[in-house]
Amino acid sequence: MTTRFRLGFLTHVQGRGDDVAQTYRNAQELFVVADELGFDIGWVAQHHVPLGGGGLSSPWTFLAHAAARTSRIRLGTAITVLPLEDPVRLAEDISVVDLLSGGRVEVGVGSGGSPAEYAAFGRDIARKRELTTEGLAVLRRALANEEVGSTGFTIQPPASGFDDRIWQGVFSAAGAEYAAAAGSNLLLNRAAYGYDEPTDDVQRPWADAYLAAWTQPRPPRIGLSRFVFPAKDRRTALAHIAADVHQAAQRFSGFPAALDVDEALRRFHSFYGHPDEIVEALSRERVLPVATDLITQFNPAVPDQDVAIRALELIATEVAPALGWHPAAERSPR
């Protein structure tokens, strides 16, 4: 039997208090746990300025360390903020991590949207889409071992096999069509900001537009990020996530002011409670049937480490299997 989606988790490398080193160690431990549980891919998000979103500025350094501590799980960024990177240097970092990990890298890129980050790097945020397009073209050439920068220059170590491992994060149907035209896999965020409609109602047309525009000979891939937090019951889950989600929603400019906890959870398209409740809710999720990758995350909640580990265990042992996923070791050969 083959699975119909790959299972991933995404960490924004968040913690409480001032012990940043412990926060990073905890995030590394989640990769080790996820590797042992059979998750297919572990993802990190890049944030140069935390702003409540996370604290990882250098994702490829982080993933190099994770590669040394794991043996099977794939390693990806959702996303690297491409306009703030030199694409040739980025390609070199990616290639090094891919070599050290035995070819386990997945490259997710996007334009970001923080004015403070763009200002810090001397980039014009009004040109973010143009800068992303330009940077992605160079990154693709570099990862295909084509000349970049100057005559005869190719990156070291040489890269290989990235044609189906580049992902783009998008926030519109037009963006999805652009990603398809570029031959990129599609990354959809955990929530659609600035809309009153449910996130899956908003994003399903984006996924359909992507699939309709796909012309590559290989099958397209759609990575669906979702807030998934299983616990003993709904009350227990809320005790760990409600305050964080409510505070985050109040900071988001795309959400209405003075919203309550229930509306905050709805706006973040949250799946929480007993695993059976989550499975039932995800079975109605409109984008999941066309997704090839389910990317679970706890952000914007910041649960304690033991609670986060238990939630990963429940995702891997109860939620995902009920939806048709099985750990890699249990799958029949393709």
Secondary structure by P-SEA (a helix, b strand, c coil): cccccccbbbbcccccccaaaaaaaaaaaaaaaaaaacccbbbbbbbcccccccccccaaaaaaaaaaacccbbbbbccccccccaaaaaaaaaaaaaaaaccbbbbbbcccccaaaaaaacccccaaaaaaaaaaaaaaaaaacccccccccccccccccccccbbbbbccaaaaaaaaaabbbbbbcccccccccccccccaaaaaaaaaacccccbbbbbbbbbccccccaaaaaaccaaaaaaaaaacccccccccaaaaaaaaccccccaaaaaaaaaaccccccccbbbbbcccccccaaaaaaaaaaaacccccccccccccccccc
